[in-house]
Amino acid sequence: MLSSPVVTPKPVGKPEGSPKGPLQFSQGLLRLLGTTVQTHFCYPLPPGGQIIISNHRSFLDAPVLMSALNQPIHFACHHYMGQVPLMRDFVSQLGGFPLDGSGRGQKQFFDQATQRLKHQTAIGIFPEGPASMVRLNPPRQLCTFHRGFAHLALRSPVSSLSIVPTAILSTDQGFESPIPLKLLSLFDPQEPLFNQPGGHPILVYRQTRVLVGRPLVITDRQRQQYRGKGAKALVEDITEACRQEVSRLLKSA
C-alpha cells in the first residue's frame, strides 16, 4: 500500500470563479454518471508546463484526470475520434485534439501541443494508444508505451517542463460493447485494431482513484543530448522510466 498518501476527494460540480470549459464539462459529466474520484498526490504537481501521461481504459479517463487534478488538460486523442460523429463533439467539449492520421507523421500534433505548452497549458497523452481500450485489460495491467510524449517533451522549447506520470485505478465499474470495430474501421482504415470482429468496449467508472507519481523534469542537458547521437537511447529511457512509474503506482494502490 502507499505510505501516507494525500487523499483528496474531488467534488463533481462547478469550480468557483472558473469559466466554462473542459474542466467544468468533465466535472458535470462525472456528476451525471455518478462517478466518484479520489486523488492521491504521492508527489506534488510541479510548476510550469506539464505533460500528463496515464494508463488508458475508458473514454472517461480524460474527464477523470481533469477532475482529479482540478485543472483543464488538453488531451491528444486517436485520429478516429476526430472523425466519428458524436465522439468528435465529445472530444471538442473536452478541449482535446486528434492525432494526425496514420502515415502522415505527427507534425500537426507536435505544433499544436508545443503552442499549448508555451502558454503553460497542460497536455495529456495516453501512451498506450487505443490498444488498451479495444482489448480491455485488467485495471493494473499496462500495454506497451508509445514514445511520442518523450519526443514532445524533448523537442518543445519550453522552460520548466515536466512529464507527470499518473495512474487511474477503477475500484467499481461496468461496461458495454455497443460500437462494432468494423464500423470504426470506416473512419480509420489504417488502424489494424479495428480490422477484427467484436465491439469497442465502453467502460464506465463508478469509483476510481487517481495517483500522481514522481514528475520527470526535462533538463537542458537532455535537450542537447536529444539533438545528438544519443537521442534514441534517451527517448527509450524516458519512455521506460515513465512506464515503470505508472506501473509502480498501479501496483502500490
N, C-alpha and C positions, 0 to 999 in steps of 0.2 A: 504494500500500500504506500501511497505518497506520504511523506513526512511533513506534518503541519502545513497543509496547503491553505491558501487563502480561498475560501469558498464564498462566492458572491452570487446569490440567486438574482437573476435578471428579470425585472418586471416587464411584461409584454404590453406596452402601452405607448402613448405619445411622450417622447422626451421633452422636458420643459425647455422652452427657448430655442428649439431646433426647427429649421424649415422642413417642409415636406420633402421627402426624398427617399433614397434606398433604405436608410435606417428605419424610418417610420413605416415604410411599406413592409419591411421584414418583420418588425415587431407586431404590426397589425395582422399579418399572415399567420404568424405563430400563435397569436391570441385566438384567431378564428379556428385554427386546427386544434387548439388545446395543447400545444407543445410547450413543455416547460424546459428551461435551460439553466444549468448551473455552470459557473466558470471557476476554474482552479488556476490561479496565477502562480505557477511554480517559479516563474521569473517575471519581473515587471516588464511591461511593454517599453521598448526603447524609444527615445525621441528621434525625430527626423523621419525620413522616408522608410516605409515598411513594405516588404513583400511577404504577405501572409500565405503560408502553404499548409495544407492539411490533407488527411485521408479523405476519401470521397465515396459515399454510398448512396446519397439521396439528393433529390432536387432541392431539399431543404437545407443542405449544407451551407450555402451562401447566406441565407437569412439567419441561420443559427449562429454562424460566426460573427455576423454584424451585430446581432443582439447580444452575444456573449461579450464582445469587445466594446460594445456601446459606441460604435463609430461606423460611418459609411466605408465600405470596401468595394472597389470596382473589380469584379471578377472576370478573368478570361474564361470563356466557355467554348465548348466544342463547336466546330463550324456548323453542324446541322441544326444546332439550337437557334441560330440566327435565320434559319430558312423555314422552319416548321411553324405554321400559324398557331396562335395562342402561346406556344413556347417562346416564340420571338417576342411577343408582348411581355411575357413574364420576365425574360432577360432584360428587356428595356426598363421595366419598372425597378429592377434591382440595380440598374446602373451598370450592367455588365456589357462586355463587348466580345463578340465571337472571334475565335482564331481564324486565320486565313485557311482557305480550303486546301485539301491535300495536293501536293505537288506545286504549290505556289510560293513556298518559302513562308517566312513569317515577318516580312518587313513591316507590313501594316500593323501587326500586333506589337512589335518592338517599338515602333514610332509612337503609337497611342499610349502604351504603357509608360514609356520614358517621359512623355509630356505630363502624364498624371503624377509620376513620381517627382518631377521637378517642382510641382505645385504641392508637394507634401501630401498627396492623396495616396492612401493605402491601396495596393494592388493585391488581389487574391488569385492564387493559382492552385489548381489541384493536379499535382504532378503525376498521379496515376492515370489521368486521362479518362476516357469513357469505359475502359475495361472493367473497372471496379463497380460501375453501375449496371452494366449489361450482365456481367457474370457476378451475381451478388455473393460476396464472400462473408464469412463470419465477422463480427464487429471489430475484432482485434487483428485481423489479417490484412496485410498490405500487398498490393501489386508492385511491379517494377515502377520506379520513378523515371519519368522523362526529365531531360536536363534543361529544358527551356528556361526555367526560373533562375537557374545558376547563370546561364548566358545573359539573361536580362539584368541580373544584379551586377555582373562584372562589366557589362558594356554601357550601363547607364551612367552618365556623367553627373551623379547626384551625391553630394557630400552627406555624411551621416545616414548612410543607407544600411538597413539590416534585413536579413531574412528571418522571419519569425515562424518556427515550426509549431504547429498546433495539432491537437488530436481531438476528434469527435467520437465519443463513445455513447451509443444509444443503449439505454437501460430498459426501454419499453418501446415496442414498435409494431407496425403492421404493414403489409404490402399487398399490392395487386400487380397484374401484368396486362394492362389494357392496351398497350401500344405495340402492334406487331413490328418486329425488327425489319421485316421485308418492306414495310411502309416507310420506315426511316431511311432505307437504302435509296428511295426515290429522291431524297433531299441531299444525300451524301453517298453516291455510289462508290466512292473511293474507300470508304470505311469497311474493312473486312469483317468487323464485329457484327455488322448489320446483315451480312450475307449468310444467315442461318435461320432455322425455324425458331418459333417461340416468340415471347413478348419481352418488352423492355420493362423490368420491374420498377414499380413506383413505390418507393419506401417512404413511409410517413412515420416520423418520430413522435412518440408521446412524451417520453422523458429522455433527456440527453445531457451529457456532461461535456464541457469543452476544457481541455487542458492546454495551457500556454507554456511552451518549453523555452529552452535557452536560446536567445537570439544569436545569430551569427552576423557579426558586423563586418561589412566589406571594407577592406583597407586599400590604401593607395598602392601598397606593395603588391597586393593580389591583382589589382588592375594592370600594373606593369607586367606582371607575370602572364596575365591573360593575353597581352599583346605579343608575347614571345612563344618560344617552342614548348613551354610548359603549360600551354592553355588547356589542352585536352585533359591532362592529368589533374589540373586544378579544378576543372568543371566536374570531373568524375568524383574527386574528393569531396567537394561541396555537396554534390547531389547525394552521395552516400552518407555523409555526416548528418544531413537533414533527414534522410530516411530513417537512419538509426535513432535519431532523437524522437521522431514521431512514433516509431515502434516502441521505444522505451516508455513514452507517455501512455500508450495504449496498454502496455503490459503492467505498468505500475498502478493503474487505476483500480 
